Amino acid sequence: MNISLDQIATLFLAVALLLLGGFIIKRVGLLNKFCIPAPVVGGLLFAILVLILRQTGAVNLELDTSLQSIFMLTFFTTVGLGASFQLVKLGGKLLVIYWLACGALALFQSVIGISLATALGLEPLLGVMMGAVSMEGGHGAATAFGGTIEELGIHSALSVGLAAATFGLIAGGLVGGPTVKYLITKHNLKPKDTNQHDEIAAAKETDESKSSFQSNNFLTQILIITFCMTAGTFLGSGFSNLTGFVLPSYVGAMFVAVIVRNILDKVNANIVDMKAVNFIGDITLGIFLAMALMSIKLWEVAELALPMLVIVFAQVVFIVLLSIFVLFRLFGKDYDAAVMVGGFTGHGLGATPNAMANMSAITAKYGASPKAFLIVPIVGAFLIDVFAMPIIITSINLLK
């Protein structure tokens, strides 16, 4: 029996699965511990159900996920609007070092993914999906670039990217804490006595405390977001037409949003309301990830499971060794450096919430690190993409 769901029914299902995932996470401690996102839980459970129904011949389900691209574009635009140079300045030299390290990681992850995929006899573009796209980029980038690569004829790209991102997310939660504990124990590290808490907290509060959530204010944020989406779409298509390089519209929208945010801050720092923007971003991220995960074709991933695990394992080993022997020294060889390593591991293999969970667990046991809690979210939430996106886009265009 064939069942087809239209746009509205698919949207309803995505929202239902998003809520179901959140309900399950609250009641399953292991999922909560490793910061597994609600859309991943709900979406994957549904994908497994679809696989069972398909393999048994009971039902063949078709979903219309055409609205997914709008939610994806909106989310990446909200990420760009979060890039305030005021907060970046507070991070100083260490933020730049951390940022450059993230760029280097994106390059190394792409090289590892492409090289191992080629060695294992896979399509090199699948290696891109198991590199920086799914590791440093997480489910969001896997969904976005998976669609782009599938348009180039690699039909399993999205499924492979989402599966690799899920494995990476779990690994990031598993290895971050033990890596930092090793560094703290070996070097007998202690948190510093500092007055940075107040300065950093004040800057963040200023950036996020302007919300009134009134209809006019909310509409203003939607106006800004949709303007950036429109301008970014034109930028992406224009760049692609002029150069022949694939530049997805969400990348263009994100960079336009960065420019718009900082121009508006010069005019009036109260125009962009980050509470409202983050609210919109959280909802659109959840829905577009739920749509992506619930439509994943697990039967396409099954035959690639072993090589995928090999590549993801190599990525995990690489980031742990890089963190211990290189990054810890680059970040200053102190307690803050160790905590930042935990964050780096979290978003280097999964996502910024994973990084925050790693650091929260570490600081709850050993003491506060305000410097780490300033730098890691800023870089992990947006600045990381300034390097990662060009590396990924160049890799795709060289291999297409």
C-alpha atoms as a printed R data frame, in Angstrom:
    type eleno elety resid chain resno      x      y       z
1   ATOM     1    CA   MET     A     1  0.000  0.000   0.000
2   ATOM     2    CA   ASN     A     2  1.309  3.475  -0.957
3   ATOM     3    CA   ILE     A     3  0.572  6.510   1.221
4   ATOM     4    CA   SER     A     4  1.548 10.070   0.243
5   ATOM     5    CA   LEU     A     5  1.468 12.988   2.654
6   ATOM     6    CA   ASP     A     6  1.231 16.551   1.309
7   ATOM     7    CA   GLN     A     7  3.091 19.621   2.644
8   ATOM     8    CA   ILE     A     8  0.666 20.343   5.472
9   ATOM     9    CA   ALA     A     9  0.415 16.756   6.682
10  ATOM    10    CA   THR     A    10  4.212 16.413   6.562
11  ATOM    11    CA   LEU     A    11  4.605 19.646   8.543
12  ATOM    12    CA   PHE     A    12  2.130 18.401  11.152
13  ATOM    13    CA   LEU     A    13  4.034 15.130  11.411
14  ATOM    14    CA   ALA     A    14  7.359 16.956  11.811
15  ATOM    15    CA   VAL     A    15  6.034 19.112  14.666
16  ATOM    16    CA   ALA     A    16  4.474 16.046  16.343
17  ATOM    17    CA   LEU     A    17  7.768 14.141  16.110
18  ATOM    18    CA   LEU     A    18  9.665 17.145  17.461
19  ATOM    19    CA   LEU     A    19  7.425 17.221  20.533
20  ATOM    20    CA   LEU     A    20  7.599 13.434  20.883
21  ATOM    21    CA   GLY     A    21 11.393 13.569  20.817
22  ATOM    22    CA   GLY     A    22 11.426 16.189  23.577
23  ATOM    23    CA   PHE     A    23  9.021 14.074  25.655
24  ATOM    24    CA   ILE     A    24 11.245 10.979  25.299
25  ATOM    25    CA   ILE     A    25 14.458 12.855  26.132
26  ATOM    26    CA   LYS     A    26 13.002 14.115  29.409
27  ATOM    27    CA   ARG     A    27 12.319 10.522  30.447
28  ATOM    28    CA   VAL     A    28 15.448  8.798  29.143
29  ATOM    29    CA   GLY     A    29 18.482  9.969  31.108
30  ATOM    30    CA   LEU     A    30 21.049  8.656  28.635
31  ATOM    31    CA   LEU     A    31 19.625 10.746  25.790
32  ATOM    32    CA   ASN     A    32 19.583 13.822  27.996
33  ATOM    33    CA   LYS     A    33 23.141 13.187  29.199
34  ATOM    34    CA   PHE     A    34 24.564 13.174  25.679
35  ATOM    35    CA   CYS     A    35 22.451 16.153  24.543
36  ATOM    36    CA   ILE     A    36 20.743 14.241  21.738
37  ATOM    37    CA   PRO     A    37 18.400 16.778  20.060
38  ATOM    38    CA   ALA     A    38 14.647 16.177  20.175
39  ATOM    39    CA   PRO     A    39 14.218 16.160  16.358
40  ATOM    40    CA   VAL     A    40 16.941 13.495  16.073
41  ATOM    41    CA   VAL     A    41 15.123 11.218  18.529
42  ATOM    42    CA   GLY     A    42 11.634 11.726  17.085
43  ATOM    43    CA   GLY     A    43 12.802 11.748  13.470
44  ATOM    44    CA   LEU     A    44 14.962  8.634  13.739
45  ATOM    45    CA   LEU     A    45 12.226  6.670  15.504
46  ATOM    46    CA   PHE     A    46  9.869  7.506  12.659
47  ATOM    47    CA   ALA     A    47 12.526  6.635  10.063
48  ATOM    48    CA   ILE     A    48 12.962  3.243  11.726
49  ATOM    49    CA   LEU     A    49  9.188  2.707  11.627
50  ATOM    50    CA   VAL     A    50  9.119  3.612   7.919
51  ATOM    51    CA   LEU     A    51 11.982  1.155   7.299
52  ATOM    52    CA   ILE     A    52 10.101 -1.671   9.049
53  ATOM    53    CA   LEU     A    53  6.882 -0.945   7.140
54  ATOM    54    CA   ARG     A    54  8.794 -0.821   3.858
55  ATOM    55    CA   GLN     A    55 10.815 -3.992   4.441
56  ATOM    56    CA   THR     A    56  7.727 -5.959   5.458
57  ATOM    57    CA   GLY     A    57  5.843 -4.704   2.402
58  ATOM    58    CA   ALA     A    58  3.035 -3.267   4.523
59  ATOM    59    CA   VAL     A    59  3.261  0.420   3.582
60  ATOM    60    CA   ASN     A    60  5.388  2.564   1.313
61  ATOM    61    CA   LEU     A    61  5.234  6.114   2.690
62  ATOM    62    CA   GLU     A    62  6.022  9.223   0.626
63  ATOM    63    CA   LEU     A    63  6.556 12.590   2.350
64  ATOM    64    CA   ASP     A    64  6.441 16.060   0.808
65  ATOM    65    CA   THR     A    65  9.309 17.852   2.583
66  ATOM    66    CA   SER     A    66  9.421 20.841   0.217
67  ATOM    67    CA   LEU     A    67  8.811 23.238   3.143
68  ATOM    68    CA   GLN     A    68 12.039 22.026   4.740
69  ATOM    69    CA   SER     A    69 14.163 24.400   2.657
70  ATOM    70    CA   ILE     A    70 12.309 27.454   4.006
71  ATOM    71    CA   PHE     A    71 12.842 26.412   7.617
72  ATOM    72    CA   MET     A    72 16.493 25.641   6.865
73  ATOM    73    CA   LEU     A    73 17.047 29.022   5.217
74  ATOM    74    CA   THR     A    74 15.388 30.791   8.155
75  ATOM    75    CA   PHE     A    75 17.534 28.991  10.718
76  ATOM    76    CA   PHE     A    76 20.853 29.802   9.043
77  ATOM    77    CA   THR     A    77 19.762 33.424   8.739
78  ATOM    78    CA   THR     A    78 19.117 33.616  12.492
79  ATOM    79    CA   VAL     A    79 22.592 32.176  13.066
80  ATOM    80    CA   GLY     A    80 24.080 35.014  11.032
81  ATOM    81    CA   LEU     A    81 22.098 37.616  12.977
82  ATOM    82    CA   GLY     A    82 23.709 36.313  16.168
83  ATOM    83    CA   ALA     A    83 27.196 37.376  15.062
84  ATOM    84    CA   SER     A    84 27.693 40.537  17.092
85  ATOM    85    CA   PHE     A    85 31.193 42.014  16.831
86  ATOM    86    CA   GLN     A    86 30.753 43.427  20.337
87  ATOM    87    CA   LEU     A    87 30.924 39.935  21.835
88  ATOM    88    CA   VAL     A    88 33.692 38.891  19.448
89  ATOM    89    CA   LYS     A    89 35.904 41.730  20.725
90  ATOM    90    CA   LEU     A    90 35.600 40.456  24.298
91  ATOM    91    CA   GLY     A    91 37.202 37.159  23.296
92  ATOM    92    CA   GLY     A    92 40.424 38.846  22.189
93  ATOM    93    CA   LYS     A    93 43.427 36.933  20.864
94  ATOM    94    CA   LEU     A    94 42.327 33.601  22.312
95  ATOM    95    CA   LEU     A    95 39.046 33.767  20.386
96  ATOM    96    CA   VAL     A    96 40.986 34.251  17.138
97  ATOM    97    CA   ILE     A    97 43.233 31.272  17.943
98  ATOM    98    CA   TYR     A    98 40.210 29.110  18.758
99  ATOM    99    CA   TRP     A    99 38.513 30.290  15.577
100 ATOM   100    CA   LEU     A   100 41.554 29.436  13.416
101 ATOM   101    CA   ALA     A   101 41.736 26.027  15.092
102 ATOM   102    CA   CYS     A   102 38.131 25.377  14.062
103 ATOM   103    CA   GLY     A   103 39.004 26.321  10.498
104 ATOM   104    CA   ALA     A   104 41.958 23.934  10.514
105 ATOM   105    CA   LEU     A   105 39.734 21.178  11.906
106 ATOM   106    CA   ALA     A   106 37.237 21.674   9.062
107 ATOM   107    CA   LEU     A   107 40.069 21.250   6.542
108 ATOM   108    CA   PHE     A   108 41.478 18.139   8.237
109 ATOM   109    CA   GLN     A   109 38.037 16.558   8.625
110 ATOM   110    CA   SER     A   110 37.314 17.070   4.938
111 ATOM   111    CA   VAL     A   111 40.660 15.543   3.968
112 ATOM   112    CA   ILE     A   112 40.101 12.542   6.272
113 ATOM   113    CA   GLY     A   113 36.554 11.991   5.002
114 ATOM   114    CA   ILE     A   114 37.428 12.258   1.300
115 ATOM   115    CA   SER     A   115 40.649 10.230   1.598
116 ATOM   116    CA   LEU     A   116 39.104  7.351   3.552
117 ATOM   117    CA   ALA     A   117 35.992  7.291   1.376
118 ATOM   118    CA   THR     A   118 38.168  7.013  -1.724
119 ATOM   119    CA   ALA     A   119 40.320  4.299  -0.099
120 ATOM   120    CA   LEU     A   120 37.190  2.340   0.865
121 ATOM   121    CA   GLY     A   121 35.811  2.552  -2.674
122 ATOM   122    CA   LEU     A   122 33.064  5.079  -1.942
123 ATOM   123    CA   GLU     A   123 32.049  8.139  -3.918
124 ATOM   124    CA   PRO     A   124 34.361 11.011  -2.763
125 ATOM   125    CA   LEU     A   125 31.362 13.311  -2.283
126 ATOM   126    CA   LEU     A   126 30.120 10.902   0.376
127 ATOM   127    CA   GLY     A   127 33.474 11.500   2.050
128 ATOM   128    CA   VAL     A   128 32.633 15.200   2.096
129 ATOM   129    CA   MET     A   129 29.397 14.324   3.883
130 ATOM   130    CA   MET     A   130 31.338 12.289   6.476
131 ATOM   131    CA   GLY     A   131 33.904 15.037   6.951
132 ATOM   132    CA   ALA     A   132 33.403 18.600   8.166
133 ATOM   133    CA   VAL     A   133 29.794 18.611   6.922
134 ATOM   134    CA   SER     A   134 28.520 16.091   9.464
135 ATOM   135    CA   MET     A   135 31.260 16.401  12.110
136 ATOM   136    CA   GLU     A   136 31.848 20.114  12.655
137 ATOM   137    CA   GLY     A   137 28.647 21.048  10.830
138 ATOM   138    CA   GLY     A   138 26.347 18.607  12.619
139 ATOM   139    CA   HIS     A   139 22.804 17.753  11.568
140 ATOM   140    CA   GLY     A   140 22.095 21.255  10.287
141 ATOM   141    CA   ALA     A   141 24.935 21.281   7.766
142 ATOM   142    CA   ALA     A   142 24.347 17.606   6.917
143 ATOM   143    CA   THR     A   143 20.761 18.422   6.003
144 ATOM   144    CA   ALA     A   144 21.705 21.516   4.051
145 ATOM   145    CA   PHE     A   145 24.658 20.158   2.094
146 ATOM   146    CA   GLY     A   146 23.085 16.710   1.775
147 ATOM   147    CA   GLY     A   147 20.378 18.235  -0.394
148 ATOM   148    CA   THR     A   148 22.984 20.106  -2.448
149 ATOM   149    CA   ILE     A   149 25.046 16.954  -3.068
150 ATOM   150    CA   GLU     A   150 21.970 14.878  -3.882
151 ATOM   151    CA   GLU     A   151 21.186 17.409  -6.610
152 ATOM   152    CA   LEU     A   152 24.572 16.422  -8.098
153 ATOM   153    CA   GLY     A   153 23.398 12.811  -8.388
154 ATOM   154    CA   ILE     A   154 24.580 11.226  -5.108
155 ATOM   155    CA   HIS     A   155 21.190 10.020  -3.901
156 ATOM   156    CA   SER     A   156 22.271  8.666  -0.507
157 ATOM   157    CA   ALA     A   157 24.185 11.808   0.531
158 ATOM   158    CA   LEU     A   158 21.549 13.185   2.907
159 ATOM   159    CA   SER     A   159 20.954  9.866   4.656
160 ATOM   160    CA   VAL     A   160 24.678  9.213   5.049
161 ATOM   161    CA   GLY     A   161 25.335 12.729   6.329
162 ATOM   162    CA   LEU     A   162 22.568 12.565   8.940
163 ATOM   163    CA   ALA     A   163 23.670  9.122  10.119
164 ATOM   164    CA   ALA     A   164 27.308 10.275  10.403
165 ATOM   165    CA   ALA     A   165 26.195 13.421  12.251
166 ATOM   166    CA   THR     A   166 24.267 11.278  14.742
167 ATOM   167    CA   PHE     A   167 27.292  9.059  15.392
168 ATOM   168    CA   GLY     A   168 29.483 12.150  15.751
169 ATOM   169    CA   LEU     A   169 27.060 13.777  18.170
170 ATOM   170    CA   ILE     A   170 27.144 10.744  20.453
171 ATOM   171    CA   ALA     A   171 30.941 10.476  20.186
172 ATOM   172    CA   GLY     A   172 31.375 14.163  21.020
173 ATOM   173    CA   GLY     A   173 29.496 13.657  24.273
174 ATOM   174    CA   LEU     A   174 31.411 10.487  25.101
175 ATOM   175    CA   VAL     A   175 35.004 11.628  24.568
176 ATOM   176    CA   GLY     A   176 34.885 15.297  25.611
177 ATOM   177    CA   GLY     A   177 34.694 14.779  29.372
178 ATOM   178    CA   PRO     A   178 37.352 12.034  29.628
179 ATOM   179    CA   THR     A   179 39.751 14.060  27.435
180 ATOM   180    CA   VAL     A   180 39.447 17.127  29.680
181 ATOM   181    CA   LYS     A   181 39.696 15.057  32.853
182 ATOM   182    CA   TYR     A   182 42.948 13.570  31.561
183 ATOM   183    CA   LEU     A   183 44.361 17.060  30.919
184 ATOM   184    CA   ILE     A   184 43.228 18.443  34.288
185 ATOM   185    CA   THR     A   185 44.664 15.471  36.183
186 ATOM   186    CA   LYS     A   186 47.938 15.306  34.271
187 ATOM   187    CA   HIS     A   187 48.698 19.024  34.584
188 ATOM   188    CA   ASN     A   188 47.030 19.545  37.995
189 ATOM   189    CA   LEU     A   189 44.935 22.409  36.672
190 ATOM   190    CA   LYS     A   190 42.802 24.743  38.794
191 ATOM   191    CA   PRO     A   191 40.301 27.443  37.798
192 ATOM   192    CA   LYS     A   192 41.566 31.010  37.977
193 ATOM   193    CA   ASP     A   193 40.248 33.664  40.322
194 ATOM   194    CA   THR     A   194 38.833 36.214  37.905
195 ATOM   195    CA   ASN     A   195 36.440 39.114  37.646
196 ATOM   196    CA   GLN     A   196 35.612 38.312  34.028
197 ATOM   197    CA   HIS     A   197 32.275 36.805  35.046
198 ATOM   198    CA   ASP     A   198 30.577 40.172  35.420
199 ATOM   199    CA   GLU     A   199 31.895 41.696  32.181
200 ATOM   200    CA   ILE     A   200 30.999 38.677  30.059
201 ATOM   201    CA   ALA     A   201 27.606 38.189  31.698
202 ATOM   202    CA   ALA     A   202 26.792 41.876  31.195
203 ATOM   203    CA   ALA     A   203 27.699 41.737  27.495
204 ATOM   204    CA   LYS     A   204 25.556 38.659  26.932
205 ATOM   205    CA   GLU     A   205 22.663 40.097  28.902
206 ATOM   206    CA   THR     A   206 22.814 43.295  26.844
207 ATOM   207    CA   ASP     A   207 22.705 41.239  23.657
208 ATOM   208    CA   GLU     A   208 19.748 39.086  24.706
209 ATOM   209    CA   SER     A   209 17.629 41.127  27.130
210 ATOM   210    CA   LYS     A   210 15.867 43.526  24.782
211 ATOM   211    CA   SER     A   211 12.862 41.371  23.994
212 ATOM   212    CA   SER     A   212  9.300 42.434  24.640
213 ATOM   213    CA   PHE     A   213  7.755 39.823  22.322
214 ATOM   214    CA   GLN     A   214  5.086 42.281  21.227
215 ATOM   215    CA   SER     A   215  3.590 41.763  17.783
216 ATOM   216    CA   ASN     A   216  5.229 44.809  16.166
217 ATOM   217    CA   ASN     A   217  8.621 43.904  17.585
218 ATOM   218    CA   PHE     A   218  8.256 40.315  16.462
219 ATOM   219    CA   LEU     A   219  7.211 41.394  12.975
220 ATOM   220    CA   THR     A   220 10.284 43.640  12.809
221 ATOM   221    CA   GLN     A   221 12.504 40.628  13.448
222 ATOM   222    CA   ILE     A   222 10.645 38.650  10.766
223 ATOM   223    CA   LEU     A   223 11.124 41.580   8.372
224 ATOM   224    CA   ILE     A   224 14.880 41.584   9.024
225 ATOM   225    CA   ILE     A   225 15.123 37.799   8.681
226 ATOM   226    CA   THR     A   226 13.122 37.622   5.449
227 ATOM   227    CA   PHE     A   227 15.127 40.513   3.965
228 ATOM   228    CA   CYS     A   228 18.372 38.629   4.686
229 ATOM   229    CA   MET     A   229 16.864 35.429   3.251
230 ATOM   230    CA   THR     A   230 15.835 37.225   0.058
231 ATOM   231    CA   ALA     A   231 19.136 39.067  -0.396
232 ATOM   232    CA   GLY     A   232 21.091 35.901   0.456
233 ATOM   233    CA   THR     A   233 19.171 33.861  -2.111
234 ATOM   234    CA   PHE     A   234 19.979 36.421  -4.825
235 ATOM   235    CA   LEU     A   235 23.596 36.472  -3.665
236 ATOM   236    CA   GLY     A   236 23.869 32.681  -3.826
237 ATOM   237    CA   SER     A   237 22.300 32.339  -7.270
238 ATOM   238    CA   GLY     A   238 24.236 35.338  -8.639
239 ATOM   239    CA   PHE     A   239 27.549 34.013  -7.360
240 ATOM   240    CA   SER     A   240 26.848 30.569  -8.820
241 ATOM   241    CA   ASN     A   241 25.886 32.026 -12.197
242 ATOM   242    CA   LEU     A   242 28.998 34.218 -12.346
243 ATOM   243    CA   THR     A   243 31.567 31.684 -11.151
244 ATOM   244    CA   GLY     A   244 30.044 28.251 -11.813
245 ATOM   245    CA   PHE     A   245 30.649 27.397  -8.139
246 ATOM   246    CA   VAL     A   246 27.757 26.032  -6.111
247 ATOM   247    CA   LEU     A   247 26.897 28.539  -3.344
248 ATOM   248    CA   PRO     A   248 23.744 27.405  -1.505
249 ATOM   249    CA   SER     A   249 21.236 30.148  -0.727
250 ATOM   250    CA   TYR     A   250 21.432 29.518   3.027
251 ATOM   251    CA   VAL     A   251 25.149 30.341   2.995
252 ATOM   252    CA   GLY     A   252 24.461 33.622   1.229
253 ATOM   253    CA   ALA     A   253 21.631 34.412   3.658
254 ATOM   254    CA   MET     A   254 23.852 33.758   6.655
255 ATOM   255    CA   PHE     A   255 26.593 36.100   5.452
256 ATOM   256    CA   VAL     A   256 24.094 38.816   4.525
257 ATOM   257    CA   ALA     A   257 22.644 38.464   8.039
258 ATOM   258    CA   VAL     A   258 26.068 39.066   9.597
259 ATOM   259    CA   ILE     A   259 26.475 42.292   7.641
260 ATOM   260    CA   VAL     A   260 22.928 43.440   8.403
261 ATOM   261    CA   ARG     A   261 23.270 42.692  12.135
262 ATOM   262    CA   ASN     A   262 26.395 44.751  12.570
263 ATOM   263    CA   ILE     A   263 25.161 47.643  10.402
264 ATOM   264    CA   LEU     A   264 21.942 47.808  12.429
265 ATOM   265    CA   ASP     A   265 23.940 47.700  15.666
266 ATOM   266    CA   LYS     A   266 25.760 50.845  14.531
267 ATOM   267    CA   VAL     A   267 22.445 52.587  13.826
268 ATOM   268    CA   ASN     A   268 20.570 51.390  16.921
269 ATOM   269    CA   ALA     A   269 21.641 48.478  19.112
270 ATOM   270    CA   ASN     A   270 18.001 47.754  20.011
271 ATOM   271    CA   ILE     A   271 16.747 46.974  16.497
272 ATOM   272    CA   VAL     A   272 17.854 43.327  16.424
273 ATOM   273    CA   ASP     A   273 16.162 41.465  19.275
274 ATOM   274    CA   MET     A   274 18.188 38.304  19.861
275 ATOM   275    CA   LYS     A   275 15.618 36.695  22.152
276 ATOM   276    CA   ALA     A   276 13.032 36.863  19.389
277 ATOM   277    CA   VAL     A   277 15.583 35.869  16.731
278 ATOM   278    CA   ASN     A   278 16.794 32.888  18.787
279 ATOM   279    CA   PHE     A   279 13.182 31.898  19.435
280 ATOM   280    CA   ILE     A   280 12.512 31.824  15.681
281 ATOM   281    CA   GLY     A   281 15.804 30.019  15.093
282 ATOM   282    CA   ASP     A   282 15.069 27.304  17.660
283 ATOM   283    CA   ILE     A   283 11.652 26.556  16.169
284 ATOM   284    CA   THR     A   284 12.808 26.511  12.546
285 ATOM   285    CA   LEU     A   285 15.851 24.375  13.413
286 ATOM   286    CA   GLY     A   286 13.699 21.836  15.212
287 ATOM   287    CA   ILE     A   287 11.172 21.558  12.386
288 ATOM   288    CA   PHE     A   288 13.692 21.336   9.549
289 ATOM   289    CA   LEU     A   289 15.764 18.726  11.402
290 ATOM   290    CA   ALA     A   290 12.648 16.707  12.229
291 ATOM   291    CA   MET     A   291 11.667 16.769   8.542
292 ATOM   292    CA   ALA     A   292 15.162 15.724   7.528
293 ATOM   293    CA   LEU     A   293 15.462 12.879  10.034
294 ATOM   294    CA   MET     A   294 11.963 11.474   9.532
295 ATOM   295    CA   SER     A   295 12.565 11.267   5.774
296 ATOM   296    CA   ILE     A   296 15.998  9.614   6.046
297 ATOM   297    CA   LYS     A   297 16.183  6.465   3.916
298 ATOM   298    CA   LEU     A   298 17.791  4.014   6.321
299 ATOM   299    CA   TRP     A   299 17.898  1.272   3.688
300 ATOM   300    CA   GLU     A   300 20.376  3.428   1.748
301 ATOM   301    CA   VAL     A   301 22.610  3.772   4.819
302 ATOM   302    CA   ALA     A   302 22.696  0.061   5.721
303 ATOM   303    CA   GLU     A   303 25.212 -0.985   3.063
304 ATOM   304    CA   LEU     A   304 27.474  1.951   3.972
305 ATOM   305    CA   ALA     A   305 27.319  1.386   7.735
306 ATOM   306    CA   LEU     A   306 30.760 -0.246   8.139
307 ATOM   307    CA   PRO     A   307 32.793  2.246   6.069
308 ATOM   308    CA   MET     A   308 30.866  5.075   7.730
309 ATOM   309    CA   LEU     A   309 31.793  3.814  11.193
310 ATOM   310    CA   VAL     A   310 35.439  3.490  10.118
311 ATOM   311    CA   ILE     A   311 35.521  7.094   8.898
312 ATOM   312    CA   VAL     A   312 33.696  8.494  11.955
313 ATOM   313    CA   PHE     A   313 36.022  6.538  14.281
314 ATOM   314    CA   ALA     A   314 39.028  8.029  12.480
315 ATOM   315    CA   GLN     A   315 37.526 11.503  12.926
316 ATOM   316    CA   VAL     A   316 37.058 10.902  16.671
317 ATOM   317    CA   VAL     A   317 40.618  9.635  17.173
318 ATOM   318    CA   PHE     A   318 42.006 12.582  15.221
319 ATOM   319    CA   ILE     A   319 40.188 15.254  17.230
320 ATOM   320    CA   VAL     A   320 41.165 13.685  20.573
321 ATOM   321    CA   LEU     A   321 44.854 13.547  19.608
322 ATOM   322    CA   LEU     A   322 44.690 17.066  18.163
323 ATOM   323    CA   SER     A   323 43.072 18.353  21.366
324 ATOM   324    CA   ILE     A   324 45.602 16.778  23.739
325 ATOM   325    CA   PHE     A   325 48.839 17.413  21.867
326 ATOM   326    CA   VAL     A   326 48.148 20.640  19.961
327 ATOM   327    CA   LEU     A   327 45.048 22.593  20.988
328 ATOM   328    CA   PHE     A   328 45.595 22.450  24.744
329 ATOM   329    CA   ARG     A   329 48.962 24.144  24.237
330 ATOM   330    CA   LEU     A   330 47.596 26.653  21.725
331 ATOM   331    CA   PHE     A   331 44.803 27.668  24.086
332 ATOM   332    CA   GLY     A   332 47.244 28.460  26.912
333 ATOM   333    CA   LYS     A   333 47.922 25.187  28.811
334 ATOM   334    CA   ASP     A   334 45.741 26.277  31.727
335 ATOM   335    CA   TYR     A   335 42.349 25.357  33.184
336 ATOM   336    CA   ASP     A   336 40.458 27.534  30.688
337 ATOM   337    CA   ALA     A   337 42.335 25.788  27.868
338 ATOM   338    CA   ALA     A   338 41.256 22.375  29.143
339 ATOM   339    CA   VAL     A   339 37.597 23.430  29.387
340 ATOM   340    CA   MET     A   340 37.789 24.891  25.879
341 ATOM   341    CA   VAL     A   341 39.131 21.551  24.641
342 ATOM   342    CA   GLY     A   342 35.956 19.957  25.992
343 ATOM   343    CA   GLY     A   343 33.868 22.471  24.072
344 ATOM   344    CA   PHE     A   344 35.965 22.058  20.930
345 ATOM   345    CA   THR     A   345 35.475 18.288  21.031
346 ATOM   346    CA   GLY     A   346 31.737 18.708  21.530
347 ATOM   347    CA   HIS     A   347 31.031 20.957  18.553
348 ATOM   348    CA   GLY     A   348 33.893 19.534  16.485
349 ATOM   349    CA   LEU     A   349 32.064 16.207  16.414
350 ATOM   350    CA   GLY     A   350 28.499 17.275  17.069
351 ATOM   351    CA   ALA     A   351 26.996 20.663  17.789
352 ATOM   352    CA   THR     A   352 27.299 23.732  20.003
353 ATOM   353    CA   PRO     A   353 24.752 22.377  22.568
354 ATOM   354    CA   ASN     A   354 26.984 19.309  22.865
355 ATOM   355    CA   ALA     A   355 29.951 21.605  23.527
356 ATOM   356    CA   MET     A   356 28.019 23.510  26.181
357 ATOM   357    CA   ALA     A   357 26.935 20.273  27.850
358 ATOM   358    CA   ASN     A   358 30.549 19.049  27.957
359 ATOM   359    CA   MET     A   359 31.761 22.306  29.513
360 ATOM   360    CA   SER     A   360 28.861 22.460  31.967
361 ATOM   361    CA   ALA     A   361 29.666 18.977  33.235
362 ATOM   362    CA   ILE     A   362 33.359 19.845  33.572
363 ATOM   363    CA   THR     A   363 32.888 23.182  35.337
364 ATOM   364    CA   ALA     A   364 30.247 21.760  37.666
365 ATOM   365    CA   LYS     A   365 32.926 19.404  38.975
366 ATOM   366    CA   TYR     A   366 36.123 21.463  38.781
367 ATOM   367    CA   GLY     A   367 35.067 25.142  38.795
368 ATOM   368    CA   ALA     A   368 33.934 27.994  36.568
369 ATOM   369    CA   SER     A   369 35.568 29.062  33.288
370 ATOM   370    CA   PRO     A   370 33.877 32.259  32.041
371 ATOM   371    CA   LYS     A   371 36.417 32.670  29.240
372 ATOM   372    CA   ALA     A   372 35.524 29.266  27.782
373 ATOM   373    CA   PHE     A   373 31.800 29.989  28.066
374 ATOM   374    CA   LEU     A   374 32.289 33.208  26.114
375 ATOM   375    CA   ILE     A   375 34.531 31.940  23.310
376 ATOM   376    CA   VAL     A   376 33.125 28.496  22.552
377 ATOM   377    CA   PRO     A   377 29.472 29.512  21.936
378 ATOM   378    CA   ILE     A   378 30.430 32.509  19.778
379 ATOM   379    CA   VAL     A   379 32.743 30.493  17.552
380 ATOM   380    CA   GLY     A   380 30.681 27.299  17.600
381 ATOM   381    CA   ALA     A   381 27.385 29.009  16.821
382 ATOM   382    CA   PHE     A   382 28.522 31.101  13.876
383 ATOM   383    CA   LEU     A   383 32.175 32.067  13.372
384 ATOM   384    CA   ILE     A   384 33.095 28.452  12.703
385 ATOM   385    CA   ASP     A   385 31.085 28.625   9.471
386 ATOM   386    CA   VAL     A   386 33.207 31.475   8.091
387 ATOM   387    CA   PHE     A   387 35.985 28.925   7.522
388 ATOM   388    CA   ALA     A   388 34.004 25.684   7.328
389 ATOM   389    CA   MET     A   389 31.532 26.784   4.649
390 ATOM   390    CA   PRO     A   390 34.162 27.821   2.052
391 ATOM   391    CA   ILE     A   391 36.138 24.627   2.687
392 ATOM   392    CA   ILE     A   392 33.052 22.455   2.233
393 ATOM   393    CA   ILE     A   393 31.797 24.380  -0.804
394 ATOM   394    CA   THR     A   394 35.244 24.231  -2.455
395 ATOM   395    CA   SER     A   395 35.478 20.487  -1.799
396 ATOM   396    CA   ILE     A   396 32.063 19.904  -3.374
397 ATOM   397    CA   ASN     A   397 32.891 21.974  -6.435
398 ATOM   398    CA   LEU     A   398 36.262 20.250  -6.940
399 ATOM   399    CA   LEU     A   399 34.703 16.786  -6.713
400 ATOM   400    CA   LYS     A   400 31.387 17.314  -8.506
